[in-house]
Amino acid sequence: MFFIIGKSIDESYLNVCRNILEGEIRGKFLVIYIQYPFKKIVEKYPTTLNIEDWINILNIDDIFRKYSDIHFYRKSFSGYMGIDWIKDSINDLFKGNYYKKISTQIDMITRRLRSKMHGSSTNALICSLYTLNDLKRACRLRPCVKGIPSLILIDFKPIGDKLNLYTVFRSQYIDTNTLGNLISLAILLYRIAIDTKYTPGILVSTIHNITFKDKRHKKLLQQLVQ
């Protein structure tokens, strides 16, 4: 197991890239711990999901900008650029397939946090993204079945006046998905915390298997970390 720690989203992703490019963590169990996902805490947050509207809140900077300008060999739904992959990660969590699976659960968690009803069950503020059908489809032989969630668990942890977020991925592409996933989850944490009168806290993401979507992207990430 590898444990990556960073003060910001930028620093955390940069540390992951450096380690995977050195051949240390590819295909292995990885935990990313972000101490300060946010630059500042304000009572009102942007009503849109436009990443530019979140720049002053999320703790992202140069690495985010450099990544956004990368032209990948593989295309996301929106395009080939890094910013396209980030936008698609945000849309998937708040509007797409992930949203369809968690929206009702998020509403329940939000109500519990608002009413302070979590009590001794602070270990049960969980969104589970896997259904029985997903498990059945995952048992099929290759080729891999499309549409099975990579994100399998979202876990909110209130400690004192802070709300922290822990997530688990069964697998993840370091080149095209990791940064966008960290950003989208940070937005989710911030929104839920502010809506329920908590202070947004740390973000921890566990990935069971981390690899590349396209091996040609290695040289692109090497330019990012230089």
Backbone torsions as a table, in degrees:
resi	resn	phi	psi	omega
1	MET	NA	137.6	177.5
2	PHE	-113.2	136.8	-178.5
3	PHE	-116.7	114.7	-179.7
4	ILE	-108.7	126.8	-180.0
5	ILE	-121.1	142.5	178.3
6	GLY	-150.0	150.7	178.7
7	LYS	-75.8	-32.6	-177.9
8	SER	-123.9	171.9	174.1
9	ILE	-64.2	-43.5	177.8
10	ASP	-54.9	-53.7	-176.0
11	GLU	-63.8	-39.1	-179.6
12	SER	-64.1	-45.4	-179.9
13	TYR	-67.2	-38.5	178.2
14	LEU	-61.5	-42.5	179.1
15	ASN	-65.0	-38.2	177.2
16	VAL	-62.9	-47.3	-178.8
17	CYS	-60.2	-44.7	-179.2
18	ARG	-60.3	-43.3	-178.2
19	ASN	-70.4	-39.2	-178.9
20	ILE	-72.2	-33.7	178.6
21	LEU	-69.7	-24.5	176.4
22	GLU	-84.0	0.0	177.1
23	GLY	80.9	16.4	-174.4
24	GLU	-83.0	-38.1	-168.0
25	ILE	-122.2	4.5	-176.8
26	ARG	-63.2	130.2	177.7
27	GLY	75.1	7.6	-177.1
28	LYS	-113.6	170.9	-178.4
29	PHE	-71.0	126.0	-174.3
30	LEU	-132.5	137.6	174.1
31	VAL	-120.2	125.1	177.6
32	ILE	-108.1	120.7	-177.3
33	TYR	-114.2	114.9	-179.9
34	ILE	-106.6	112.9	-175.7
35	GLN	-69.7	-43.2	-176.0
36	TYR	-132.1	83.1	-178.4
37	PRO	-67.5	-13.8	-172.8
38	PHE	-126.8	140.3	177.9
39	LYS	-72.5	-40.6	-179.3
40	LYS	-151.4	159.9	179.7
41	ILE	-114.6	121.7	176.7
42	VAL	-125.1	154.0	-174.8
43	GLU	-70.0	-30.0	179.1
44	LYS	-110.5	137.5	179.1
45	TYR	-116.4	162.9	-179.3
46	PRO	-57.4	140.6	179.5
47	THR	-83.5	-11.2	179.9
48	THR	-101.9	168.8	175.2
49	LEU	-102.9	11.7	177.1
50	ASN	-65.7	120.2	-174.8
51	ILE	-58.6	-32.3	179.6
52	GLU	-64.0	-28.3	178.1
53	ASP	-73.7	-15.1	-177.9
54	TRP	-103.8	-0.6	-174.4
55	ILE	-56.9	-39.5	-176.2
56	ASN	-79.1	-9.2	179.6
57	ILE	-104.1	-49.4	-179.5
58	LEU	-70.0	143.3	-179.0
59	ASN	-85.1	68.1	177.2
60	ILE	-127.6	150.5	-176.6
61	ASP	-155.1	-114.6	-171.8
62	ASP	-63.0	-42.7	-178.8
63	ILE	-64.0	-40.5	176.4
64	PHE	-60.1	-44.3	-179.0
65	ARG	-65.0	-45.2	180.0
66	LYS	-63.8	-43.5	179.3
67	TYR	-62.6	-40.1	-178.3
68	SER	-59.4	-30.4	-176.4
69	ASP	-90.0	-1.3	179.1
70	ILE	-72.5	134.5	174.4
71	HIS	-100.3	107.7	-177.6
72	PHE	-83.1	161.0	177.3
73	TYR	-77.8	-28.0	179.5
74	ARG	-98.9	144.5	-177.5
75	LYS	-99.0	136.9	170.2
76	SER	-86.6	-174.0	177.7
77	PHE	-62.7	-34.3	-174.8
78	SER	-90.6	-27.5	-177.9
79	GLY	162.0	-167.9	-174.5
80	TYR	-94.2	-14.5	-173.3
81	MET	-79.0	156.7	178.4
82	GLY	-57.0	-39.8	180.0
83	ILE	-63.5	-30.0	177.3
84	ASP	-66.6	-41.9	178.1
85	TRP	-64.9	-38.6	178.1
86	ILE	-64.7	-47.3	-179.8
87	LYS	-60.0	-39.3	-179.9
88	ASP	-67.5	-34.7	176.2
89	SER	-64.0	-42.3	178.6
90	ILE	-64.7	-46.3	-179.5
91	ASN	-63.5	-36.7	-179.4
92	ASP	-64.8	-38.6	-178.6
93	LEU	-74.9	-34.5	-173.1
94	PHE	-105.7	-13.0	-178.2
95	LYS	-137.6	-23.4	-170.8
96	GLY	-96.2	-141.8	-173.7
97	ASN	-62.5	-40.6	178.6
98	TYR	-64.3	-41.9	-179.2
99	TYR	-58.9	-41.2	180.0
100	LYS	-60.9	-31.2	-177.2
101	LYS	-85.0	-28.2	-171.4
102	ILE	-112.6	-11.1	-171.3
103	SER	-56.3	-46.0	179.7
104	THR	-65.8	-40.4	179.7
105	GLN	-66.6	-39.1	177.7
106	ILE	-62.8	-40.7	177.7
107	ASP	-60.8	-42.1	179.3
108	MET	-65.3	-43.7	179.3
109	ILE	-63.9	-41.8	179.2
110	THR	-60.8	-43.6	178.9
111	ARG	-63.5	-40.4	179.6
112	ARG	-65.8	-41.0	179.6
113	LEU	-67.3	-39.7	179.7
114	ARG	-63.0	-39.8	-176.9
115	SER	-90.5	1.2	-179.2
116	LYS	57.4	34.2	-177.3
117	MET	-90.1	2.0	-177.4
118	HIS	-71.6	-28.1	172.9
119	GLY	46.4	-124.9	-179.7
120	SER	-80.7	-1.9	-177.4
121	SER	-99.2	38.0	178.8
122	THR	-68.3	-9.6	176.1
123	ASN	-94.5	13.9	-176.7
124	ALA	-126.6	18.8	176.2
125	LEU	-90.8	68.8	-166.1
126	ILE	-121.3	140.4	169.2
127	CYS	-109.8	122.8	177.1
128	SER	-104.4	124.6	-174.5
129	LEU	-96.4	-12.1	-178.6
130	TYR	-90.5	132.0	174.6
131	THR	-104.7	170.6	177.0
132	LEU	-61.4	-36.3	178.9
133	ASN	-65.4	-37.5	176.7
134	ASP	-61.5	-42.7	-179.5
135	LEU	-64.5	-39.9	178.4
136	LYS	-65.0	-43.0	-179.1
137	ARG	-67.4	-32.5	-179.3
138	ALA	-68.0	-17.2	-179.4
139	CYS	-84.8	-5.3	179.6
140	ARG	-69.5	151.6	177.3
141	LEU	-72.1	165.5	178.2
142	ARG	-59.4	153.5	6.0
143	PRO	-71.4	158.5	-176.6
144	CYS	-57.5	141.2	178.8
145	VAL	-78.9	130.6	-179.8
146	LYS	-80.1	151.4	173.5
147	GLY	91.5	-1.3	176.5
148	ILE	-78.1	130.0	-175.0
149	PRO	-60.6	137.5	171.3
150	SER	-83.5	-36.9	175.2
151	LEU	-82.1	122.4	-175.7
152	ILE	-113.7	-17.7	-177.5
153	LEU	-152.2	135.9	172.8
154	ILE	-123.4	125.3	-171.4
155	ASP	-132.2	113.3	178.3
156	PHE	-91.4	133.8	-178.3
157	LYS	-126.9	100.8	174.5
158	PRO	-79.8	126.5	175.8
159	ILE	-129.6	109.4	-174.0
160	GLY	64.4	-127.2	179.2
161	ASP	-94.7	5.6	-178.6
162	LYS	-105.5	145.5	175.9
163	LEU	-114.5	121.6	-179.9
164	ASN	-108.2	159.9	-178.7
165	LEU	-130.1	129.0	176.9
166	TYR	-120.6	135.0	-179.4
167	THR	-132.7	157.0	178.0
168	VAL	-131.0	128.4	174.8
169	PHE	-113.2	138.0	175.3
170	ARG	-74.4	-28.6	-179.4
171	SER	-163.2	157.5	-179.6
172	GLN	-162.2	143.0	175.9
173	TYR	-89.4	117.5	-178.0
174	ILE	-64.4	-33.0	-173.7
175	ASP	-78.1	-42.1	-172.0
176	THR	-109.6	-14.9	-171.2
177	ASN	-122.7	-30.3	-170.1
178	THR	-61.0	-49.6	-178.0
179	LEU	-63.5	-44.3	178.7
180	GLY	-62.1	-37.9	178.4
181	ASN	-66.4	-42.4	178.5
182	LEU	-62.4	-41.1	179.5
183	ILE	-66.6	-45.6	-178.4
184	SER	-65.3	-38.9	178.5
185	LEU	-69.1	-35.2	176.1
186	ALA	-63.6	-40.1	176.7
187	ILE	-62.6	-43.4	178.5
188	LEU	-60.4	-47.5	179.2
189	LEU	-58.9	-45.8	-177.6
190	TYR	-62.1	-46.9	-178.0
191	ARG	-62.6	-46.2	-179.0
192	ILE	-65.9	-42.0	-179.5
193	ALA	-62.3	-48.5	-179.3
194	ILE	-64.3	-41.0	-179.3
195	ASP	-64.7	-24.9	-176.2
196	THR	-111.2	14.4	175.2
197	LYS	66.7	32.2	172.6
198	TYR	-107.4	163.3	172.0
199	THR	-92.2	126.5	178.7
200	PRO	-60.4	132.3	-175.6
201	GLY	-110.9	-134.6	-175.6
202	ILE	-84.3	162.8	176.0
203	LEU	-127.3	124.9	179.5
204	VAL	-124.8	127.1	-178.6
205	SER	-124.4	122.3	179.2
206	THR	-103.8	131.0	-178.4
207	ILE	-125.0	122.1	-176.1
208	HIS	-77.0	-28.3	-179.4
209	ASN	-149.2	118.2	-177.5
210	ILE	-119.2	132.8	-174.8
211	THR	-153.3	-169.9	179.4
212	PHE	-106.3	142.6	172.2
213	LYS	-72.9	-34.5	178.9
214	ASP	-145.7	123.9	-177.2
215	LYS	-61.3	-23.7	178.7
216	ARG	-66.3	-18.0	-179.0
217	HIS	-75.2	-11.8	179.3
218	LYS	-55.7	-46.4	-177.1
219	LYS	-67.0	-27.2	177.0
220	LEU	-70.0	-40.4	177.9
221	LEU	-71.9	-30.5	176.3
222	GLN	-61.7	-37.7	176.4
223	GLN	-67.6	-32.3	-179.5
224	LEU	-67.1	-39.3	-173.9
225	VAL	-86.8	-9.5	-178.2
226	GLN	-72.2	NA	NA
